[in-house]
Amino acid sequence: MNVRLDDVNVTARDGKLFTLEQVYLRGSQVRFIIIPNMLRNAPMFKRFTSQTKKAKGAAAPRQKGRGAGRGKGPNKKGGPKGAAPAEGAPAK
């Protein structure tokens, strides 16, 4: 979830304060966001709450397969050092 913030006050590690007009945070850098209670019923969050309530009762949608994962299977080269070669593979 990417986030754009306007009029941001930043406190540096040494305690200096900076005011930035705009800040864009990439989603992988966001750990958590604290939302004040007064925004609980804000219209911008209505869409998310209605979708989560629907999803609780319905089964999760099936995801399309994207391959077998990142591991190396028994028929692929490049296993751990010292491992026995796969059947039919020439010995080194």
LOSERO-247002 format. One record per atom (N, C-alpha, C, CB): x, y, z; residue in one letter. Coordinates in steps of 0.1 Angstrom, whole numbers, padded with zeros to 4 digits, always signed. Last residue first. Glycine has a CB too. Layout:
XYZA
...
end
This chain:
+0297-0366-0113K
+0308-0356-0116K
+0321-0362-0112K
+0306-0343-0109K
+0274-0387-0130A
+0282-0384-0118A
+0293-0375-0122A
+0287-0397-0111A
+0245-0378-0149P
+0259-0383-0149P
+0266-0378-0136P
+0267-0378-0161P
+0213-0388-0139A
+0222-0377-0141A
+0237-0383-0141A
+0220-0366-0130A
+0197-0409-0132G
+0199-0407-0146G
+0209-0396-0149G
+0186-0404-0152G
+0187-0394-0102E
+0188-0406-0111E
+0189-0402-0125E
+0175-0415-0108E
+0209-0367-0091A
+0196-0373-0094A
+0197-0385-0103A
+0187-0362-0100A
+0238-0372-0070P
+0231-0368-0082P
+0218-0374-0084P
+0240-0370-0094P
+0238-0364-0035A
+0239-0374-0045A
+0232-0369-0058A
+0233-0388-0041A
+0255-0335-0023A
+0243-0343-0024A
+0245-0353-0036A
+0230-0334-0027A
+0276-0318-0022G
+0278-0331-0016G
+0265-0340-0017G
+0281-0330-0001G
+0257-0289-0020K
+0270-0295-0022K
+0270-0308-0015K
+0281-0286-0018K
+0222-0290-0031P
+0233-0287-0021P
+0246-0294-0024P
+0228-0290-0007P
+0216-0287-0067G
+0212-0290-0053G
+0224-0286-0043G
+0209-0305-0052G
+0218-0282-0094G
+0221-0272-0085G
+0217-0274-0071G
+0216-0259-0089G
+0191-0293-0115K
+0205-0292-0112K
+0207-0282-0101K
+0214-0289-0124K
+0161-0311-0108K
+0168-0300-0112K
+0183-0300-0108K
+0161-0287-0108K
+0146-0331-0096N
+0150-0333-0110N
+0158-0321-0116N
+0139-0336-0119N
+0138-0323-0071P
+0148-0334-0072P
+0153-0336-0086P
+0142-0347-0067P
+0137-0286-0072G
+0131-0300-0071G
+0142-0310-0073G
+0120-0301-0081G
+0144-0259-0053K
+0149-0267-0064K
+0144-0281-0062K
+0165-0267-0064K
+0120-0233-0046G
+0129-0244-0043G
+0134-0251-0055G
+0123-0253-0033G
+0100-0215-0053R
+0114-0211-0055R
+0124-0222-0052R
+0117-0200-0046R
+0071-0227-0072G
+0078-0220-0060G
+0093-0218-0063G
+0077-0229-0048G
+0059-0237-0094A
+0061-0246-0083A
+0068-0239-0071A
+0068-0258-0088A
+0035-0214-0108G
+0047-0222-0109G
+0048-0230-0096G
+0059-0213-0111G
+0012-0200-0102R
+0023-0193-0109R
+0036-0201-0108R
+0025-0179-0101R
-0023-0205-0104G
-0010-0210-0101G
+0001-0202-0109G
-0009-0225-0105G
-0047-0182-0092K
-0041-0189-0104K
-0027-0193-0100K
-0041-0180-0116K
-0068-0188-0064Q
-0057-0180-0071Q
-0051-0189-0082Q
-0046-0176-0061Q
-0102-0186-0056R
-0090-0194-0060R
-0080-0186-0067R
-0094-0206-0068R
-0115-0166-0030P
-0113-0169-0044P
-0101-0177-0047P
-0113-0156-0052P
-0129-0179+0000A
-0118-0172-0006A
-0117-0175-0021A
-0105-0174+0001A
-0165-0179+0004A
-0152-0186+0003A
-0142-0177-0004A
-0154-0199-0005A
-0181-0154+0024A
-0179-0161+0012A
-0166-0168+0012A
-0179-0151+0000A
-0180-0141+0049G
-0190-0151+0047G
-0188-0159+0034G
-0204-0145+0046G
-0159-0123+0046K
-0159-0132+0057K
-0169-0144+0055K
-0163-0125+0070K
-0163-0107+0024A
-0153-0117+0022A
-0154-0127+0034A
-0139-0111+0021A
-0181-0088+0034K
-0186-0097+0023K
-0176-0109+0023K
-0187-0090+0010K
-0165-0074+0051K
-0176-0081+0057K
-0182-0091+0047K
-0187-0071+0060K
-0146-0063+0033T
-0141-0073+0043T
-0153-0081+0049T
-0133-0067+0054T
-0161-0045+0019Q
-0155-0057+0012Q
-0151-0067+0022Q
-0143-0052+0004Q
-0168-0026+0038S
-0179-0034+0031S
-0173-0046+0024S
-0187-0025+0021S
-0143-0016+0045T
-0151-0023+0055T
-0162-0031+0048T
-0157-0014+0065T
-0135-0004+0021F
-0128-0015+0027F
-0136-0023+0037F
-0115-0009+0033F
-0155+0017+0017R
-0153+0006+0007R
-0146-0006+0013R
-0145+0012-0005R
-0152+0034+0039K
-0164+0026+0038K
-0162+0014+0028K
-0175+0035+0033K
-0130+0051+0041F
-0128+0037+0046F
-0141+0028+0044F
-0124+0037+0060F
-0140+0076+0033M
-0129+0070+0025M
-0126+0055+0029M
-0116+0078+0026M
-0158+0084+0052P
-0163+0078+0039P
-0152+0071+0031P
-0169+0089+0031P
-0152+0074+0086A
-0149+0083+0075A
-0153+0076+0061A
-0134+0087+0074A
-0154+0060+0110N
-0165+0060+0101N
-0164+0070+0089N
-0178+0064+0108N
-0128+0065+0121R
-0133+0051+0120R
-0145+0051+0110R
-0138+0046+0133R
-0117+0089+0127L
-0118+0086+0113L
-0124+0072+0110L
-0104+0086+0106L
-0115+0090+0154M
-0125+0099+0148M
-0126+0096+0133M
-0121+0113+0150M
-0093+0073+0160N
-0107+0068+0162N
-0117+0077+0155N
-0110+0066+0176N
-0066+0075+0137P
-0073+0080+0148P
-0088+0075+0148P
-0074+0096+0149P
-0045+0049+0127I
-0056+0058+0123I
-0064+0062+0135I
-0065+0051+0112I
-0012+0041+0121I
-0022+0043+0132I
-0032+0053+0127I
-0015+0048+0146I
+0003+0017+0102I
-0003+0030+0102I
-0013+0031+0113I
-0010+0034+0088I
+0034+0000+0097F
+0020+0001+0102F
+0016+0015+0102F
+0019-0005+0117F
+0054+0000+0078R
+0053-0011+0087R
+0039-0012+0093R
+0063-0010+0099R
+0063+0007+0045V
+0054+0010+0056V
+0052-0002+0065V
+0040+0014+0049V
+0080-0002+0025Q
+0086+0006+0036Q
+0077+0009+0048Q
+0092+0018+0031Q
+0064-0012+0006S
+0072-0022+0013S
+0079-0015+0025S
+0082-0028+0003S
+0051+0011-0005G
+0044+0002+0003G
+0052-0008+0011G
+0034-0006-0005G
+0069+0041-0004R
+0066+0029-0011R
+0060+0019-0001R
+0079+0023-0017R
+0057+0073+0002L
+0063+0061+0008L
+0059+0049+0000L
+0059+0060+0023L
+0063+0106-0003Y
+0057+0094-0009Y
+0065+0082-0004Y
+0058+0095-0025Y
+0055+0138+0009V
+0063+0126+0011V
+0056+0114+0004V
+0066+0123+0026V
+0055+0173+0006Q
+0050+0161+0003Q
+0060+0150+0005Q
+0045+0161-0012Q
+0068+0193+0023E
+0055+0196+0016E
+0048+0183+0012E
+0057+0204+0004E
+0082+0189+0055L
+0082+0186+0041L
+0068+0188+0035L
+0087+0171+0039L
+0101+0202+0080T
+0088+0202+0074T
+0089+0199+0059T
+0080+0215+0078T
+0121+0189+0106F
+0120+0193+0092F
+0105+0193+0088F
+0129+0184+0083F
+0140+0191+0135L
+0127+0190+0129L
+0128+0196+0115L
+0117+0197+0138L
+0165+0171+0151K
+0162+0183+0143K
+0148+0180+0136K
+0173+0185+0132K
+0173+0148+0165G
+0163+0157+0171G
+0159+0169+0163G
+0169+0161+0184G
+0189+0130+0152D
+0196+0139+0161D
+0186+0149+0167D
+0207+0146+0153D
+0171+0117+0136R
+0176+0110+0147R
+0183+0119+0157R
+0186+0099+0142R
+0145+0141+0128A
+0157+0133+0125A
+0162+0126+0137A
+0168+0142+0118A
+0111+0142+0123T
+0121+0144+0133T
+0133+0135+0130T
+0115+0140+0147T
+0090+0159+0101V
+0099+0148+0103V
+0109+0152+0114V
+0107+0145+0089V
+0058+0166+0092N
+0068+0170+0101N
+0077+0158+0104N
+0062+0176+0115N
+0042+0172+0061V
+0047+0162+0070V
+0058+0169+0079V
+0053+0150+0063V
+0022+0179+0040D
+0026+0187+0051D
+0030+0178+0063D
+0014+0196+0056D
+0009+0147+0029D
+0011+0162+0027D
+0014+0169+0040D
-0001+0168+0020D
+0018+0115+0017L
+0015+0124+0028L
+0018+0138+0024L
+0023+0120+0041L
+0009+0086+0001R
+0014+0100-0001R
+0009+0108+0010R
+0009+0105-0015R
+0018+0052+0000V
+0011+0063+0008V
+0018+0076+0003V
+0013+0061+0023V
+0010+0019-0011N
+0018+0031-0012N
+0010+0043-0006N
+0021+0034-0027N
+0008-0012+0000M
+0000+0000+0000M
+0009+0012+0000M
-0010+0000+0012M
end
